[in-house]
Amino acid sequence: MREKIKRFAIVLNVLVLILCVSIYYLHFLSRIDNLLLDYNIKQAAKHQPDEHIIVVAIDDQSLQDLGRFPWDRAVYPQFLDMLNQPGNEPKAIAFDVLFNEESEPESDAAFAEGLAQYGNVILPVIGNTEGEVFHTIRVSPEEWPTVYNWVKPIPSIAENVQLANINRVISNDAVIRQTWLKLQTQDGEVIPSLAYKAAEMFGVNLSKYDNRTDPNTEPGKQSGKNTITIDYQNVTEDFTTVGFSRVLNGEIDPSVFKDAIVLVGFTAVGLSDDSGQDSGSTPIEKNMKLVYVHANIVDQLIKGTVVNSAPHWMEWLAGLLLFGLFILIPWRMKNIYSILVFLAVIAGVFYGQYALYQQSTTIVRTADVIFAMIMAYLLNVSLKSYLESSQKNFVTRQFGRYISPDLVKQIVAQDIDIKLGGDSKNITILFLDIRGFTPLSEKLTPPELVDTLNTMFNMITETTLRNRGTIDKFIGDAAMILFGAPLDVENHTVMAVKTAYEIQQQMKQIRDQILEKYGVEVNVGIGIHTGNVVVGNIGSYLRVDYTAIGDNVNIAARIESQTKKGQIHVSEHVYELAKEYFLFDEGEDRMFKGKSHPIRVYEVLGMGEKAPALLEAAAAKEPNRGE
């Protein structure tokens, strides 16, 4: 049984490993990794944006003051004049507002003329990939994300400003975690992102980000050069925000914008939610206006932080090691300990990836590793439990009625293979016979006889099991009991004599009850001998009994056959081992059938000097019947 289960376990573990590898390559668990990443980002946020980042919000108040959007473009030159007060000019003014459609010619001309006066204005473009703005494909990490065409501002406006793309990278779960710092068309035109251009105009050295390939790109999404994971450090409330109409009306101190990066975008609920294009889900905030996404990227570029990723080979190695570990642990440990180790390692993996991100903004994708651990552990602990249950059921069927539950547990715990065949072992054999049974059977009805016999055998069984003996068999009104098999029992010879003595003491009460009730006296004769015998499952595959055979078994039976009522006779070998615990007579040599030489036999008379210590030690080892 055990070998069959182990072979089956090897096959199943190989299949589970193949399953884990397939899931890793199919990225079924990427959403769990993303959730862990989002939690790490949120916990690592310091909420201290660079003071030079100012958001000018097209908010609800501005809509009330200036009317329904889109506004007349003639308003923007005045807005730019208010921002570019002499001596307080911003480094960059980046609009997250598209101007790709013509409006009133006079207004467009006024806007173009206003833009021509300043060189710090950035207007957005959108690069179409596969003909769709927000859906992309994956490309080689060495390649640029391919843009087929640009959605640009109208020519009269575009020629007077810096251009920057506002394409966003959306994960499969619709969360914005990455950004392209640059995009390139097929004809080689490169346009940086809005945040990249603003940081560049601010004077940040961005060379460390050029041609960077982000290793955290989600499967099925376009990656390529100049891609980074956004290190969100701030929520909306962290950034300095002023309303568009307040700037336009001169309500804001011009010095606020000195050397600043001004980001102009939508925050009004009506505009953002109706279009659905000016807000998105981020790790740090469920519904963030995109102008604040740009602000977070600008803040990251100014501070120079980079979100790294652990090499894939490290994740592979960790997964394989932990998978192997949790194949072994269930088989080497008790279930209670193995589950504690399992939970501790799971917690350690979760905390490890969290701590690594907090300390070095390094992502370790652990969902597949944890999945491999769980599958390995559950499979092997289930197989082990099945094996133990099968073994325990088998042992219980073989021995459950004849040995103590404590011994059954030990057989299972020690993984003893109970197979057909026997082994030579030194044990103590006790034979017991009920004297006076024949007269009793003549006076009692069959039900009364069986009930009386069961009363005596129940007492004998309980006494035997309490002393760690094994009831080999009941034969009519006799019994054969083993001490030291199938498991070793310390001082098995002494424990056998102790069992015999206790049976005789308890038989007094049973004898008196039977005598009073039926007028027949019954007693027990007991013979004990110690020696080497063959013990094991002996028989055929159709019928197997655990028993002991050999000459020493016959000697024990012969000793018992010559006892009289209430006597306990033991061989000389038993006497030598038990004389310090019990009182014996002087003994006598007796001849037994089949023996050419006499055997010296002793009768047990009572408890010896060391008997109290023996009783105390036995009580301490007695199994808890309530378990």
N, C-alpha and C positions, 0 to 999 in steps of 0.2 A: 504493500500500500504506500509506504513512505517513498520508495524509489519511484513508483509510478507518478506520485504527486510532484516529485522534484523534476522529473522529465517534463511533465505537463507545465510546470512553472517556468522552465527554461523557454519552452515554445511560446508561452503567453508573454513573457517578458520581452522576447524578441519582437513579437507582434506589436506590443505596446510601444516599444522604442520606435518602430517604423511609423506608428500612428503619431507619436510626438514629433518626429522629424517632419512628417507630412504637414502637420498643423503649423509647425514653425515656418515652413516655406509657403504655405497658403495664407499665413498671417491672420488666422481666425481669431487670435487673441489680441490683436493690435489695439482694440478699443480699451481693453483692460490696461495695457501699457500707457495708453493716452490718458486714462483717468488718473493713474499714478503720477504721470508727468504733470498733469494739471494741478494735482494736489501739491506736489513738490514746488511747482512754480508759485502757487498761491502762498505757501508757507514761507518761501524764501524772499517774498516781496518786501522791500525796505520802505516803500512809500515815501521816497525822498527824491523827487524828480529834479533835474537840473533847473536852476532858477531862471535860466535864459529861455526856457520853453514857455511860450504864451499861446493859449488857445483863444481865438476870437470866434465866438459861437454865433451861428445863425440860429438864434433861439426863438422861443415863443414871443418874448418881449420885442425882439427885433421885427418879427412878423406883424405884431400889433402896431409898431411905430412906422414901419415902412410899407405895409400892405402885403398882399399875397405874393409868394415867390413863384416864378422868377421876377426879380426886380428889374426896373429899367437900368441898363448897364451904365447909364450916365452917372449912377450913384457911386460906382467903384473908383473913378478918379479922385473924387472928394475923399473917399475912404483911404486911398493910398496917401493923399496929402496929409491926412491927420496922423497916419502912422509914421511918415517920413519927415517929421519935424526936424529942422536943421539942428545938428548936434545930437539928436536922439534916434537916428535912423537904425532900423533893425538890420541884422546881417542878412536875413532871408524872410520873405513873405510868401508862404506856400499855400496855395488855394487847393482845397479838396473839393472843388466845384468845377464841373465841366462847362466849357464854353464852346462846344463843338457845333452849335447851330446858330445861324444868323438871326439877329433880332432887328430892331429899327436901325436903319443905316446910320442915322445921326448918333444914336447911342453907341453903336459899335465903333464908330469913328472917334467919339469922345473917349471911349475906353482905351482904344489903341493909342491915342495921343497921350493919355495919362500914363499908360504903361511905358511909353517911349522915354518918359522923363526919369525913370528909375531902373536901375539894373539889378535890383534885388528881389524881383517877383518871379515865382515859379508857378506855372499852370500845368494841370494834369493832362496826361494822355492815357489811353487804354490800349494795350496790345492784344489783338485777337489771336488766340491759339486754337487751331482746329475750327476756326470760324465762330467760336463761342468765347465770351469774355471770361466766364468763371469756371469753365471746365477744361481740364488740361490732361495731357498724357505724360507718361514717364519717358525720360530720355536717359542716355548714358551720362554718368556723373561728369565725364570729361567734356560734354557738349553744353552749348548754351540752350536754354529753353527757347523753342522756335516761335517767333511771332510772324504771322503772315501779313498783317497790315496794322496800321495805327489808327485809332480814333483820336484825332488831334483837335485843338481849338481852331476856329476859323482863321484863315491865313493872315488877315489884317491884324489879328491879336497875337497869333503865334510868333510872328517875326520879331516881336519886341520883348519877348520873355524867355526865361529858361524853361525847358520842358522836362517833365519827370513822369514816370508811369505810376499808376495807382492800382495796378493789378494785385489781387490778393490770392493767396494760396489757401484753399479750404480743404481740410481733412475729410475723410469719409464720414465722420460724425458731425460735419458742418462747423467745426471749430477752427479758428484762425490761429495756427501755431507757428507758421513759417512765413517768410517773405522772400521775394526775389529782389536783390539789391540792384540788379541790372537785367535788362532784356535786350535781345538782339533780333533784328529781322533777317530774313534770308539774304538780303543784299548787304548785310553787314552793319546796318545802322544800330547803334547802341544807345539806349536811353535808360538812365538810372532811375531808381525809385524816388518817390517824393521825399522820403526820410533821408535817403542817401544824398540826394542833391542838396537838401537843406543843411545837413551836417557838413557837407563839403564846403558850402558857401560860408558856414560858420567858422571854418578854418580847421576842422578835424582832419587829421591824417588817417585816411581810410584804407591805406595800402594793405593792412592785415586782412581786410575783408575781400579784396579783389581776387577773383577766380576761386573763391572758397566754395567747396562742395559740402553741403550739409549731409551728414550721414544719417540723420534722423528722418529723412523723407519717408512718408508713408507709402506702402505699396499701392501702385495704380496712380500715383500722383507724379507730376513732372518735377524733376529735380534739376540737375545740371549745375553749372558754375554759378557763383555769386548767390547762393542760397543759404540762408541762416535760419535757425530756430530763434523765435523772438523771446528775449529775456524780459518778460513782463514784470516790471517792478512797481507799477503804479495803477491805481484805479482812477476812475473819472475825477473824483473829488480831490485827488492829490495834485492835479495840475492847476496852475493859475489860469482862470477862465474869465473872459470879459465878453459882454454882448456886442454884437456888430453895431447895433444902433447907438450904443453908448460911445463907442469909438468914433463913429460918424458924427455924433453931436458934440464931440470934444469933452466928454465927461471923464475921460481917463487921462491921467497925468502922462504926457508924452515920454517922460523919462522911464516909464515902465517898459517901453519898447526899445530902449537903447541897447544895441548889440544883441538883440534877442532873435530867436527863431519864432516867427509868428505863423501859426497854423490856422487857416480859416476853413471851417467846416460846419456841417449841419449838426445841431443838437435838438432842434424843435421836433416834438413828438409827431406831429402831423406829417412833416416832410419825411422823416426817417422811416416811420412805420408803414406809411402808405407805399413808398417805393420799394422798401425792403432792401435797398442797396447801400444805405449809409449807416448800417449797424450790423453787428455780427457777434457771435458767441466767441469768447476767448477763455483761456484757462483761469484768468483772474477775475473775470466779470462776465456774467451770463449774456448780457445784452449791452455791448459797448459800442458807442458811436465810433465810426471808423476814423474820425479825426484824432481820437485818443489812441487808437492803434498806431497811427503814424507817430503820435507824440511819444509812445513807448519805444518805438524803433529808434527815433531820434535820440531819446535819452540813452538807449543802449549804445548807439554809435558814438555818442559823446564820451560815455564812460569806458568804451572799449571792451565791453564784456562779450564773451562768446560762450554759447551753450555747446559743450562737447558731448560726444557719445562714446561709450566703452566699445572697444573693438568687438566685432562679431565673434571672433575666435574665442574671446574670453567668455562670452555668453554660452557658446557651444561647449567649452570646456567645463564651465560651472554646471551646465545642464547635465552633461554626461556623468560627471563625478557625483552629483547629488542623486541622479537616477540610479547609479550603481550602489551608492550608499544606502538608499532606501529599498534596494533589493535585499541587501545583507542584514540591515538592522532588524526587520521584523523576525528573521529566523534566528538571530543571535540574542535577542532580548525578550523579556516578558512583555506582553502587550501593553501593560500599564506604563512600563518604562519607555517602550518604543514610541508610544503616542506622545509622551512628554518630550522626547527628543525630536520627534517630527514637528510638533507645535513650536518648539524652541527654534528649530532651524527655519521654519516658515516665518516666524516673527523676525529672526535674524536677517533673512533675505529682504523682507519688507523694510526693516529699519536700515539695513546696509545701503540699499539703493536710495533711500530718503536722505541718509546722512551724507552720502557721497555727493548728492545734488546740492545739499545745503552748503557743503564745504568747497566744492569746486565746480558747481553747475555742470556736472557730468551726468548724462543719462545712462542708466543701465536698464535695459528692457528685460524684465524678470518674469513676465506672465508665462512664457513658454517654459522657463526653468521651473517655476512653481507647479505648473501643470504636470511636467514630467515627474517631479517629486511626488505629487499627489497620486498620480496613476501608479507609479512604482510601489508606493507604500500601501495603497488600498488593495492592489492586486496581491501583493505578497503577504500582507497581514490577513487577508481573506483566505488565501491558500493555506497559510499556517493554521489559522483557526479551524478551517475545515479538516486539515490533517489531525490536529489535536482532538477535535470533536470525534472524528472517526476512530482514532486510537482509543479515546476515552470510552466511547460506546463499545468498542471491541473488548477492552479490558473489563468494562463493567459487565458485559455479557458473560465473559469468561470467569471473572472473579468477584463480581459485585456482591453476590450473596454470601461470599465465603471469606472475604478479607475486609479490613476496615476501609472506610472512605479515604482515610489518610494515606493508606498504602496505594490505593487506586490513583490518587493524585501524584504520588511519588513515581509510580510507573509511567504515567503520562509525562510528568515533568522531566524525568530522566530519559525519555524517549527510548524506553526499552522495547526492543523488537521481539514481540511474542510470536514465535514461528513454530512450525511443526518440528519436533525433535527435542532432545534434552541435553543437559549439561551436568557434569559431576559437581556436587556441591556438598559441603558439610552443613548439615541441618539437624534439628531435633524433631523426632517424630513422637507424637502422643496418640495412643489408642485408648479408646474409652468404650465401655460396654455397660449397659443398664442391667443390673442384676434384679431378678424378681419380675421381669417383664412378662414371662410366660404365664405365671399365675394371674398376673394383672389382666392380661388379654382375655383370659377365660371368664373373668367376672364382669368385664366392661362390654358395653355395646361398641360397635365400630366407631361411631362418632365420638363417644366418650374416650375410647382408646387413643384416637388420633389427637384429640384435644389435650389429653394428659401428656402424650409423647411430645407434642409441640411445646407445651409449657416447659418441659425439661430441656428440649433442644434450643428453645429461645434463650433460656438462661445460659446454656453452654455456649451458644453463638455469641451473645453479648460479652460474656467473660473473655472468650477467645479474641474477639476483635479489639477489646479494650487493651489486651496485652500484645497486640500486633501479631497475632497468629493468623494462619490461613486454614480455613476449614476445607480440607481436601474433599471429603465426601461423608455423607451419612449412609450407613449400610444397615437398614432395618433399625435395630435398637442400639447400634454402635456408630462410632464416628472416628475418622482419621484426621488428625490436625497436624499441620506443619509449622515449624518456627524457623525462620531464616530463608524462606522461599515464598514467593518469587523474589522478594527484596531481602537484602541483608537486615538482620535485626540484632542489635547489640545485646550481648549476653543471652542469646536465644535459648540456651539450655536452662538458665535460671528462670527466664520468662515462661518457659514451658512448665517447670515445676510450680511456679507461682500460679499459673492458670489452673493446674490440676488441684492445688490446695484450695483456691477460691471456689472452684466447682464443688469440691467436697463440702466446704463450709455452707454453701448456699443450698446444697441438696438436703441438708438437715431439715430446713423449713418445708421444702417440697415433699420430703419423705413423710413428715408428720401429717401434712395435709392429706396425702393419699391414704395413709394408714387410717386416719380418722374417718375419711369419707368412704373408702372401699374395703378397709380391713386387710390390706395387702401391703407388705413392706417392700419398698424398692430402694436399691442402692446403686452406686456407680463404682466400677473397678477401672483403674487407670494404670497403664504401663507406658514408660517413657524411655527412649534410648536416643543417643546422639552418635552420628557417624556420617560417612560419605555415602550419598545415594545419587541416583540419576533423577533429576527433576526437569520438567518441561511439559510441553503439549504432546502428549503421547496418544497415538491412535491413528486414524486415517483422515483424509480430507472430508469424508462424510460425517465422521464423528470424532471429535478431539476433546480430550479431558486433560486438564493440568493436574499432574499427580507426581508422586515419587515412587520409584521402584528400586529394588536392590535388597541385598541380604540384611542390611541394617533395618530396613522397614519390617522384614519378617521377624527380626529379633524383638522389635518393639511390640509387635502383635503377640509374640509368644510370651513376653513378660506380662502383658495385660491378661492373657488367658489364664494365668495362674493366680491372679489376685482374687481376694475375697471381698465381700461387701464392704464398701467404704474405704478400701485400701488404695494407696498410691505406691507402686513399685517402680524403681528406676534401676538402670544398669550402673555398673561401676564407673563408667565414663561420666555419666550424669552426676553421680554422687561426688566425684572429685571436683567437678566444676560448680556444684551448688551447695556443698557442705558448709560454707561460711554463711549461707543465708537461711538454711533450713536444718532442722534436726532429723537425724536418721537413726535407725537401729544399727546393730553391728553387722548386718548383712549375712547372707548365706549363699553358698554355691548351689546352683540348680542346673539340672540337665533339661534341655529342651529338645523337642522333636527336630530331627535333622541336624543336630549339632553333636560333634564327637567329643567336645570339651565342655565342661560346666561353665556357666556364666554367673558371676556374683551379682546378687540382686539385693537392693536396700529398700526399706519401707520409709516413707516420709512420715514423721511423727508430729511435726509442728514447725513454727517459725524460729529461725536462728537469731543471733545477735545483730546481724546486718540487715535483717528483714525490714525493719522500719525505714531505713534509708532507701532500700529497694522499692518499697511501696511509694515513698515520697517521690522518687525519681520517675517511677512509672506514671504516677498521677500527673506530673508536670508534662509528660510527653503524650498524655491521652488526647486524641483528636476531639475537637469541638463538634459535637453531634448536631449543633444548630447550623453549621456551615452548609 
